[in-house]
Each structure stands twice: as structure tokens, then as C-alpha cells.
């Protein structure tokens, strides 16, 4: 018994020790991979290793340690490291696909992802991203909403009644708000055949609803690569009988062929009342004639057929591409010098303002003198003076001065008042006057200097003169800027006790001088040609008492570059593009020969210089930082974007970068927890940079990285119908929306994105060359371009955040996000679940007061978990991370 007791005690102590150790491991930063060894590479890479072992593949390898062991291993495996991505403790490389499993088994590997490496600039690239989509909104199995028509009609299984009757038919549901294929009854279904022989990869997104499913009811999703002779079960949809719309994304890259068949069929019991509604199905294959272009980033561009108005919309192609001579790209320091010049010249700008003066020197016997460069609104008005006029009485003109006196105590004390117009954006205003007394103003006497901002209806005392003995003279200057109005009244009033034959008070050289900041701060909003600025309320912030125009806020535009344009200059003719870098693998030119980035820059911060104030962006005084990661054909790589974001993080303090705009998207569906681009944008977010991402133009259900990240602000697009009235705004049909693979509703907010006019990079930029009808004339030629897409909507939100951060620079990204969402306007008529909080209202956001944070309790990317030997990665200031936003309990640790 003693031996057994000792053993039990040992086991108990051992169990407590193990439990305590496990808790410590979970509470600390793990020292090994967070993903099980067999899944430390993206599934598509493992498939390529099996099916295309000799293919040269571009990957991003995320590491656990700081060792260079993995880089050396890549070389041994026949590969090459192409860039180092310290921001996520990773590197980009190219190597044969067969080597990927060997690399992924290394204990220092956290995750291996597919990268999008583009071809050399001199090579001809034909890269096509196709969207095939059926929404069944009409009584036809051929109905589609796609960049390309669905290849073949859907065919009924188990009956042949057509789409209007039977167990398989087109029907409405969700209270008539949605249409789809309804399937009921046992052994019923639909299928469609299509040809995708050259697709390197493809994803399938379906949205559906289940109703009255029993425990044994389900719908099978099967795929065939040989025309239906053999089938593979992709998914089994069961277990839900609720009323929600469900969205699911599947990687179907392994099933693409020239005889591909998609089939939905029921496994219902014969007496089952179950019904299945297929709301929509979308395929997103990527086809390229270059083996390197397996995956690629894309700019959210839409074809003219998807535009909601008569205007043409953003193009999906970059036709007519030409070669350009390379120019030096290291111009960041030169432009930065301009910033210092602006700061040194700030006083000059103030001195250029004209001083306005309403003055009365009392040089003649008149109460109507106007001796300044602007006139008073009226004459001096006498009150309680028995003899009205400047020649006699208690208030009179006496030898070039205005005299106030009171001889009889039973008469009410007199006063003199005069009005001046101080309307407009008053920068400063001062009341100055000379005074003298004959016998002083003793302790019982007082002369009050009063002011009214409502034309004399009510007064407040600005100052008083009292306690003077004997003859005295002086000058007084008073700040009256806070009392400026269209009828500001100045009044001099002597007190009740001020009386005596020789107690006289004289006033001379009364002047109200003021500066109006109409040359350098005020913006004439009457000249605005578009409606999107007014739709979000930005114009109402520009000319408030403290004007808010994005002044000094740095915005990184991660895009195709920014071209030189007069709309991006400041008052001194210096560029507000204060730094330019490029990380595009196939382009050595810092300029924007594609045209997308310049258009985005104009929506964010154009000042309308070349349109007479017609086409002004949201934050016309913001500083722009040009981070070129997309080439002149509109194509880029994930590694290049991450490298650009790494530069942004390293230079955020130098250029006061508070916001990063990414109007781009990946075309590969992947969880935000393991995608390297998601990890990079989260790193910026946790280090104080607000990240704004376009949702994409794929319609319902497809949200790709980085738009799928729950931390960042994902923006959808509306059509504001050309009016500032938001009540007629509609969610643009091209705007992507839905539930991500991790269950987050995206986008969180929407903004105008349809037919926005902004900067034209150049007449021969690739977008303009392919779409000449989109060019808009400005001063002496074409300077503007019309585009449609969530790219533009994201730029609107980015500019709006610049306004908010100018007003409240200490807000964190989480606080900015919460402020925007909590003050957004509900979008009237939006489909249920299609958008987040609502439509952007930056005027309400700036005037809001909440400092609550969004994103509380959300798990961060698993790729950001550092090991115990490296608490601080080289490029990341972990001390500045807002860890309160991270729900570490929901991170999936190794078992």
C-alpha cells in the first residue's frame, strides 16, 4: 500500500507538472511551427510537386528563426533566393516544384506559400483572369453575370421539366429578395459542362441556403474531369436547416480540364421536406501562356459590361503596351528636400495674405469715416446721447478724436458702437485703438470695451479701463477672432459712475484688422464637378473654422506608381509626392505608365489645379508616398508588394506615413491566418499604420487576400448616381461582398466608386491608350481620366482617413476603424448581408468622439507569432504593437 501511495503521488505530481508546462507553452511564444508538419505548404504547391515536378515555381518561405539555414537549403535544392522579406521573417525564392516538400519538412519552416513572379519586361505576357458566374436571376439555366458568359446551360438531373416547374427549378427565396436554383426530392440535381484546359489554378465559390434539412439529408458537390465518366466528391453540404445564406470557397485546380463537369445532387430521404437553393456559383480560373505566372496580383478593374451607367468603366486589359526608356528611380531624397523647403516657407505663405483694415481716424467731424482698405458696415451709433450727431452731445467728434463724457448722474451713461463684416474663414482679427483721459478713470469709474457677434443683440465685455489717476494715454490691442461674424459690433461704453465736467475720455485710430485665409486654406466647393466628395461630406470639413484638408498626413499608395501632375503640387509649386520607390520585379521605371496608381492618388489627394477646382480629391493637402509594386502592364507579385510594405514600415516615421492604400488583390483564395500578404498588412496595422484595401470587383462571394483580413478596412463600392444625396446610392453590382473563409463579413464599409474622375497619368499611359474615351479634358489638354471600381472606393476612404488623422493624430488604426464604422450611414436597399455598417460619412466621423477600438478578440495571422529566441524581428517595433486587438487564445497552437 505504501508503494502504491508513492506511485500515486508521483503520478499526481507528474500530471500537475505537465498541465503547468502546457499552460506555460500556450501563454508563451511557441518555439516551433504553428502548423502541423504535413501541411506547412500551401495545398496548390503540394499538388504542383506531384503533377508538375519540373516546373520552376515562385514561393514565399516564412521562417521560425533568424537563421539562414533555409536560404542555403534552397540553393542546394536548385533554387534561388529572390528577396528578403524581414517584415514577416520570410524570403522569396524560385525553385523546382519537386523540391517544395523537402523544403516544407524542415523544422525551421513555418509556412510555404505560392508567390506571383512575373516574367521579364522584354517578354510578351498574356495573362488572363476570367470570372465565370451564374446567379440564376432569370428563368433560364443560362443566366450569368460574368466577365465571360457561363460556357454551357445547366442540365436538370432526375427530370426534364425545364426551369419553371418541377423539383428542379428557378425560384425565389429570402422573402423574394433572392433567386436561385431550388432542388427538392430524392435523386435530383443539376450539372454543367465547361472547358478549362489551360487553367493553372482555379477556385469555385458557391452561395446557398438549406431549408428543413434532416439529419440524413445532404447535397453532394461532385466534379468530373472526363465528361462525367468518373466523379470525385468535392463537398457534402448537410447539417443546417436555418435561414442563413452560406458562402463556401473550394480550390478546384486539380479538376480543371477540357471536359470538366460540375454537379449538385441530393441525398434526400424519399419523404424528406428538405430544399436546397443554389444562389450563385462562380469560377475564378487563371490562364497564362507563361509558366511563371501561376498566381498573380491584380488591380480591381472592371469591364465596360459591368458598369452601372452609360459611362465606360475601368478596363480589364492593358492593350497597346510599349517599351519605355528607363530613368533613374532614386529620387526620394530630392523630393524629401522639398518637404523641408515647405516647412521653411510656411511663414512666407502667411505673410502673403493681405491684411484687411476697417479704420476710423476721426480726421473730420463725421461718424462715417472709412480710413482703412475696407469699409465699416455703418456709422457710429450713439446711445443715451441727448444730442445726436458728431458736433455736440455726450458722444461727439472733438479735434480729431471721439469723446465720451457724462455730466449728469441721472442721465443714463452713453456709448458708441459700430459694425464690421468679419465673415469668411478669418485667420486672425484684432481690435486696436488709442485712448486718453483728462483726469483719469478712478477706481469707481470704468470704460468698457464690448463686442457682439450678432449685430448688437447681446454683448460681452472684452476688456475695461479703470483705476487710472490723472491724465493718461495709451494704446490697447484685443484679439477678437473668436467673435468674428458677418455683423461684429464694437462698442465703447462708460460706466454709471463716470461723470464730471472734466472727466473726459477720448478714443482715436479705432481699427479692426484681420486676415482671411481665402488664398491658401479655403476651397471653393461651388466648382466641384463630381459628387463623390460631397457624398462623403469631405467638402464640409475643408472650410470649417479649423480647416481639415489632410495637411501633413503621409499616405503610402502601394500601386503602379504616381506620375507627375500639377494637381499633386502645393502652393509653392513643390510636389506633395514626397518620396518614390519601386519594387516591381519587371520594371525599373519609377513613373506610372499604366495609369492606375495616379488615378488612385488623385482621388486621395488631388487639388484640382488643372480643372479649375472641378476635380478635387478627398484630402487635397495630404502628402503622398509612391510605392510602386505593380508593373506597367498592371501585373505584380505578392513578394514585391510585401517588399514595398516593408519599406513603408521602415520609413513610416520619416514621412509620417499613417495610412497605406492597397487597391489591389490576390487571385488565390487562402486563409488570412497563413497568407503572407495578410501577415504583412497586419504588421503595418499593429505598428500604427491604417491599411485600406479594395474589396475587388467580383460580385458576391469572392474576397481574396488581403481584403479578407479581419483587421484591415476593406472597402466596397457604391454608385452615388451623380448626386451628393446618399439616399439614392446603390451598392455597385460589381463590388465584391460576402463572408470570408474565416467567417468575417466583408467589406466593412462602402464608398463611391462608380465613374470617378481623377488624374490621367499621361495621354499614352496603357489604360488611356486602351480606353481613349475615358480621357477628360482639363486646362490646355487631357489631364483627367474616368474609372470605375473598388480601387476608387478604397481611395475615397483612404483620403477620408487622412482628414480624420489630421484632426485627431493620436487615433490608433483600431480606433479609426471603429470611428468610421460607428458613424457610417446605412445603405438604403442593400441586399441583406452584402455590406458591413454602411456608407462612409467622414464629416460625422471627424465630429464623432468615440475612441473605442475595433477588432477586439480577433486572432492575428499565425505567421506573426515569433519564437522565444527572437522577440523582436529586425524590421518590427513590437513594443508599439496594439496587442489588445489580438485574441491569442484563438490562435491554433501546435499539439
DOROVEX-359439 format. One record per residue (C-alpha): z, x, y; residue in three letters. Coordinates in steps of 0.25 Angstrom, whole numbers, plus 5000, padded with zeros to 4 digits. Layout:
BEGIN
ZXYAla/...
This chain:
BEGIN
500050005000Unk/500350115009Unk/498950185007Unk/498350045009Unk/499050025022Unk/498650165027Unk/497150135024Unk/497250005031Unk/497850075043Unk/496750175042Unk/495650075042Unk/496249995053Unk/496350115062Unk/494950155058Unk/494450015061Unk/495150015075Unk/494550155078Unk/493150105074Unk/493249985083Unk/493750065095Unk/492650165093Unk/491550055092Unk/492149995105Unk/492050135112Unk/490650155107Unk/490250015113Unk/490950035126Unk/490350175128Unk/488850225130Unk/488250245116Unk/487850375111Unk/486750335102Unk/485550235103Unk/485850095106Unk/484650045098Unk/484650065083Unk/483850175077Unk/482750095071Unk/482450025084Unk/482450145094Unk/481050125097Unk/480250005103Unk/479649925091Unk/478249945096Unk/478450095095Unk/478850085081Unk/477649995078Unk/476750095084Unk/477350205076Unk/476950135063Unk/475650075067Unk/475050185077Unk/475850315074Unk/474850405081Unk/474850325094Unk/475350405106Unk/476450325111Unk/477150325124Unk/478650295123Unk/479950305131Unk/481150365123Unk/482550335128Unk/483650435125Unk/485050425122Unk/485450565126Unk/484950665137Unk/484350765126Unk/482850805126Unk/482850795111Unk/481950675111Unk/480950735120Unk/480850855111Unk/480650765099Unk/479550685106Unk/478750825107Unk/479050855092Unk/478450715089Unk/477150745096Unk/477550675109Unk/477750705124Unk/478750665134Unk/478050605146Unk/479250575155Unk/480750575156Unk/481450445160Unk/482850485163Unk/483150355169Unk/483350295155Unk/483550425148Unk/482150425141Unk/480850495141Unk/479350445139Unk/478550505129Unk/477250495121Unk/477150525106Unk/476450475093Unk/476950335089Unk/477350395075Unk/478450475082Unk/479150365088Unk/480050325076Unk/480450475075Unk/480850475089Unk/481550345089Unk/482450385078Unk/483050495086Unk/484550475089Unk/484350505104Unk/483350395106Unk/483850265112Unk/482450195112Unk/480950225112Unk/480050135120Unk/478550115122Unk/478050175135Unk/476850135142Unk/476050265144Unk/474750245152Unk/473450325150Unk/472950445159Unk/472450405172Unk/471050445169Unk/470950365156Unk/470450225156Unk/471550125153Unk/471249985148Unk/472649915147Unk/472749765146Unk/473949685145Unk/473649545140Unk/474449415141Unk/474149305131Unk/474949185133Unk/474949035129Unk/475848935136Unk/475248805130Unk/475348735143Unk/474148645140Unk/473848565128Unk/473048685122Unk/473348795112Unk/472448885120Unk/473348875133Unk/473649015138Unk/474249075151Unk/473849225149Unk/473149345155Unk/472249315143Unk/471949185136Unk/472649165123Unk/471549205113Unk/471549085104Unk/472148945103Unk/473448915095Unk/473148845082Unk/474148745076Unk/474748765063Unk/475048655053Unk/474248555061Unk/472948545069Unk/473248435079Unk/473048515092Unk/473948545103Unk/474248405108Unk/474848335095Unk/475648375082Unk/476748465079Unk/476048585086Unk/475648545100Unk/475748585115Unk/476948515120Unk/477948515132Unk/479348545131Unk/480548585140Unk/480448455147Unk/478948465149Unk/479048595156Unk/478448685145Unk/477248665136Unk/477048735123Unk/476648725108Unk/477648635101Unk/477748655086Unk/478548565077Unk/478548535062Unk/478548625050Unk/477448725048Unk/476848705061Unk/476348805072Unk/475248875080Unk/474549005080Unk/473549085088Unk/472649205084Unk/472349315094Unk/471749455094Unk/472549575100Unk/471949695093Unk/472249795103Unk/473649765108Unk/474549885107Unk/475749795109Unk/475949645111Unk/477149555114Unk/477249405111Unk/478149315120Unk/478449165116Unk/479249065123Unk/479648945115Unk/480648835112Unk/481348785100Unk/481848645098Unk/482648575087Unk/482548695078Unk/483348685066Unk/484048805059Unk/482848815049Unk/481748795060Unk/480948915065Unk/479548955071Unk/478849075065Unk/478049165074Unk/477049245066Unk/476049345069Unk/474849385061Unk/473849505063Unk/472749465053Unk/472449325058Unk/473549245051Unk/473349305036Unk/474749365037Unk/475949335046Unk/477149405052Unk/478349335057Unk/478649375071Unk/479749285074Unk/480549155069Unk/480949065080Unk/482148985076Unk/483548945079Unk/483448885092Unk/483348735096Unk/483748745110Unk/482848705122Unk/482648845128Unk/481348925129Unk/481349045121Unk/480549175124Unk/480249285114Unk/479449415114Unk/478949485102Unk/478149615100Unk/476949575092Unk/476249715094Unk/476149735079Unk/475349605077Unk/474249615087Unk/472849615080Unk/471549545082Unk/471949435072Unk/473349415078Unk/473949275075Unk/475249215081Unk/475849095074Unk/477049005077Unk/477448915065Unk/478648825062Unk/479648845051Unk/480248705053Unk/480848615042Unk/479948495040Unk/481048395046Unk/481348495058Unk/481248435072Unk/481048585077Unk/480048605088Unk/479548735093Unk/478848755107Unk/478048875110Unk/478048885125Unk/477149015127Unk/476649135119Unk/476249265126Unk/475649395120Unk/475649525129Unk/474749625121Unk/474449755128Unk/473049815125Unk/472549955129Unk/471450045126Unk/472350165127Unk/473350195117Unk/474350245127Unk/474450105133Unk/475250035123Unk/476249985133Unk/476149975148Unk/476849925160Unk/476049825168Unk/476149775182Unk/476349625182Unk/474949585187Unk/474349445184Unk/472849405183Unk/472249305193Unk/472249195182Unk/473749185182Unk/473949175198Unk/474449045202Unk/473649035215Unk/472249055219Unk/472449205223Unk/472049305213Unk/473249375207Unk/473749515202Unk/472749585193Unk/473049625179Unk/472049735179Unk/471749865187Unk/470249865187Unk/469349965194Unk/470350075193Unk/469950205199Unk/470450345199Unk/471050405212Unk/471350545217Unk/472850585214Unk/473650605227Unk/475050675228Unk/476150585224Unk/477350665228Unk/477550595242Unk/478950535240Unk/479550645249Unk/478550625260Unk/478750475260Unk/480250495260Unk/480250575273Unk/479650445279Unk/480950385276Unk/481750485284Unk/480750465295Unk/481050315295Unk/482550335295Unk/482450435307Unk/481550345314Unk/482450215313Unk/482950235327Unk/481550245332Unk/481250115327Unk/482450055334Unk/482050125347Unk/480650065347Unk/481249925348Unk/481149865362Unk/482349835370Unk/482349695376Unk/483249665388Unk/483549545396Unk/484249595408Unk/484749545422Unk/485049645433Unk/485349535443Unk/484449605453Unk/484149485461Unk/484849355463Unk/484349285451Unk/484949235437Unk/483549245431Unk/483349395431Unk/482549455419Unk/482649605421Unk/482449645407Unk/481249645398Unk/481549515392Unk/482049385400Unk/483349315399Unk/483149165393Unk/483749105406Unk/484449135419Unk/485949165420Unk/486649035419Unk/487949015428Unk/489048935422Unk/490248875431Unk/489648925443Unk/489748825455Unk/488448885462Unk/487348905452Unk/486349015455Unk/486349165457Unk/486649165472Unk/488049115472Unk/489249065463Unk/490149125453Unk/488949185445Unk/487949245455Unk/487049365458Unk/487749465467Unk/487049595471Unk/486249615458Unk/487449565449Unk/487849435443Unk/489249405448Unk/490249315441Unk/491549265448Unk/492549155449Unk/493249115462Unk/494048985458Unk/494848975445Unk/494648835444Unk/493148855442Unk/492648885428Unk/492249035426Unk/490749055428Unk/489849125418Unk/488349175418Unk/487449165405Unk/486049205402Unk/485249195389Unk/484349295382Unk/483449285370Unk/483949375358Unk/483149305347Unk/482449385336Unk/482849505328Unk/483849565338Unk/484149705334Unk/485149725345Unk/485649655358Unk/486549705369Unk/487049635382Unk/487349735393Unk/487849715408Unk/488449785419Unk/489749715426Unk/490749745437Unk/491949675443Unk/492449675457Unk/493949665453Unk/493949685438Unk/494149585427Unk/495649585425Unk/496449545413Unk/496349395415Unk/494949395418Unk/493749415409Unk/492249415409Unk/491649365396Unk/490249415391Unk/489849305381Unk/488649275373Unk/487949155366Unk/486949155355Unk/486649005356Unk/486148995371Unk/487548975377Unk/488148865368Unk/489248965363Unk/489749095368Unk/490549215362Unk/491149325370Unk/490449455369Unk/491449535378Unk/492249525390Unk/492649605403Unk/494149595406Unk/495249685410Unk/494549755422Unk/495349785434Unk/494649815447Unk/493149835450Unk/492449875437Unk/491049885432Unk/490349915418Unk/489349885408Unk/489449805395Unk/488549805383Unk/488749705372Unk/488049685358Unk/487449545357Unk/486549565345Unk/487349465337Unk/487149355347Unk/485649365349Unk/484949235349Unk/483749165356Unk/484749125367Unk/485849225368Unk/486749195380Unk/487449305388Unk/488649245397Unk/489549315407Unk/490849225409Unk/492049255418Unk/493449205413Unk/494249095419Unk/495249195426Unk/494149275432Unk/494249235447Unk/494449285461Unk/493649315473Unk/493449455470Unk/493349455455Unk/491849465453Unk/491149505440Unk/489749565441Unk/488649575430Unk/487349655431Unk/486249705422Unk/486449605411Unk/485549645400Unk/485349595385Unk/484549705378Unk/484049685364Unk/483149745353Unk/482349655344Unk/481949715331Unk/480649645330Unk/479749765329Unk/480449835317Unk/481249735309Unk/480749595311Unk/479549545303Unk/478649435308Unk/478649335296Unk/477649245302Unk/476549335298Unk/476849335283Unk/475649295275Unk/476349275261Unk/477449195257Unk/478249275247Unk/479149345258Unk/479549215263Unk/479749145249Unk/480849245246Unk/481449245260Unk/481249395264Unk/480649355277Unk/481949295281Unk/482649425279Unk/481749515287Unk/482149455301Unk/483549425299Unk/484549475309Unk/484649595300Unk/483249605295Unk/483149635280Unk/481749695276Unk/482149795265Unk/482349915275Unk/482750045267Unk/482749985253Unk/482050065243Unk/481149995233Unk/480450065222Unk/479150005218Unk/478850045203Unk/477350015202Unk/475950065205Unk/476250135218Unk/476250095232Unk/475050125241Unk/475150165256Unk/475150035264Unk/475550005279Unk/476449895274Unk/477349995268Unk/477550075281Unk/478750065290Unk/478850045305Unk/478550195307Unk/477350195298Unk/478050265287Unk/477950225272Unk/479050135266Unk/478550195253Unk/479650305253Unk/479350365240Unk/478250365230Unk/478250425215Unk/477350395203Unk/477650395189Unk/476350335183Unk/475850415172Unk/474350395174Unk/474350405189Unk/474650525199Unk/474350445211Unk/475550385219Unk/474650285226Unk/474550135221Unk/473050125216Unk/473450005208Unk/474049915219Unk/475249845212Unk/476349935218Unk/475849925232Unk/475749775231Unk/477249765226Unk/477649865237Unk/477049775248Unk/477749645242Unk/479049725242Unk/478949795256Unk/477649775263Unk/477849755278Unk/476449685281Unk/475949795291Unk/474549775286Unk/474549625287Unk/475149595300Unk/476449555293Unk/475749465283Unk/476149525270Unk/477549585271Unk/478349615258Unk/479749575256Unk/480549695261Unk/479549765271Unk/480449875275Unk/480849925261Unk/480650065256Unk/479650075244Unk/479750175233Unk/478450195226Unk/478650225211Unk/477250225205Unk/477350195189Unk/476050115187Unk/474650185188Unk/473450145196Unk/473050045185Unk/474349975185Unk/474850035172Unk/476150115169Unk/477150155159Unk/478550125156Unk/478950275157Unk/478250285171Unk/479050165176Unk/480350225171Unk/480050355177Unk/479850285190Unk/481150205189Unk/481850345186Unk/481250395199Unk/481750275207Unk/483150295201Unk/483150435205Unk/482750405219Unk/483450275222Unk/484450335232Unk/483450425239Unk/482550305242Unk/483550195242Unk/482850125230Unk/483549995228Unk/482449915221Unk/481349955210Unk/480149855209Unk/479449855195Unk/478349755196Unk/477849805182Unk/478249775168Unk/478049825153Unk/477249745144Unk/478149775132Unk/479249675128Unk/480549755125Unk/482049725127Unk/482549775140Unk/483649845132Unk/482749945126Unk/481549955136Unk/481550085144Unk/480950015157Unk/482149915157Unk/483150035155Unk/482550105168Unk/482549975177Unk/483949955173Unk/484350095176Unk/483850075190Unk/484549935191Unk/485950005187Unk/485750105197Unk/485550015209Unk/484049985209Unk/483649835209Unk/482449825199Unk/481449715201Unk/480349695190Unk/479249595190Unk/479349495178Unk/477849505174Unk/476649405175Unk/476649365160Unk/477249225162Unk/478249165153Unk/479049255143Unk/478649395145Unk/479649485152Unk/479349635150Unk/480149755154Unk/480749785164Unk/480649635168Unk/481449595156Unk/482649685161Unk/483849595164Unk/484449685175Unk/483149695184Unk/482649585193Unk/481349525186Unk/480449445196Unk/479549335192Unk/478449285202Unk/478249145209Unk/477149085217Unk/477649055230Unk/476448975233Unk/476149045246Unk/477348975253Unk/478749025257Unk/479348905251Unk/479948935238Unk/480048795233Unk/478548795229Unk/478648935222Unk/478248935207Unk/478449035196Unk/477149105194Unk/476549075181Unk/476249225178Unk/477749265181Unk/478449315168Unk/479749245165Unk/480549225153Unk/481649275144Unk/481649425141Unk/481849475127Unk/483349495130Unk/483549355135Unk/483449375150Unk/482749275159Unk/481649345168Unk/481349345179Unk/482649325187Unk/481949295200Unk/480549265205Unk/479849285218Unk/478449265224Unk/477349345216Unk/476049265217Unk/474949305227Unk/475849405235Unk/475049485245Unk/475549635247Unk/474949775248Unk/473649815244Unk/473749965239Unk/472249985242Unk/470949915242Unk/470549995230Unk/471849985222Unk/471649945208Unk/472249805210Unk/471449785222Unk/470149835216Unk/470249735205Unk/470649625214Unk/470049635227Unk/470249485231Unk/471749515231Unk/471649605243Unk/472149555256Unk/471749595270Unk/472749655280Unk/472549735292Unk/471249805292Unk/470949785277Unk/471549755264Unk/473049785263Unk/473549685254Unk/473449625240Unk/473749495233Unk/474449505220Unk/475249405210Unk/476349435200Unk/477749465197Unk/477549605203Unk/477449545216Unk/478649455214Unk/479549575210Unk/479149645223Unk/479549525231Unk/480949535224Unk/481049685226Unk/480749665241Unk/481749555242Unk/482849645235Unk/482549755246Unk/482949655256Unk/484249625249Unk/484549765247Unk/484349805262Unk/485349695265Unk/486349725254Unk/486049865249Unk/487249875241Unk/486849765231Unk/486649815217Unk/485449775208Unk/486249665201Unk/486749605214Unk/485349605219Unk/484849535207Unk/485949435207Unk/485749405222Unk/484249375220Unk/484449285209Unk/485649205215Unk/484849185228Unk/483549145221Unk/482849015223Unk/482648925211Unk/481148925208Unk/480648775208Unk/479948735196Unk/480048865188Unk/479948845173Unk/481348845166Unk/481848985163Unk/480649045170Unk/481349115181Unk/482749165184Unk/483549125196Unk/482349095205Unk/481549135216Unk/481849255226Unk/482549215239Unk/482849355245Unk/483349285258Unk/484449215250Unk/484749345242Unk/484949425255Unk/485849315261Unk/486649305248Unk/487949365246Unk/488149375231Unk/488449515225Unk/488549465211Unk/487749545200Unk/486649505191Unk/486449565177Unk/487949565173Unk/488149575158Unk/486749615155Unk/486449725145Unk/485849855150Unk/484649925143Unk/485149995131Unk/484350115135Unk/485250135147Unk/486450165138Unk/486850315140Unk/487550395129Unk/488850455130Unk/488350595133Unk/487550545145Unk/488250445154Unk/487250485166Unk/485750495164Unk/485150585173Unk/484450485182Unk/485450375182Unk/486650355190Unk/487550285180Unk/488650275190Unk/487850185198Unk/487550085187Unk/488049945188Unk/488549935174Unk/489249805177Unk/487849745175Unk/487749795161Unk/488349725149Unk/488649835140Unk/489149745129Unk/487849685127Unk/487149825124Unk/486749845110Unk/487549965105Unk/487250035092Unk/487949995080Unk/
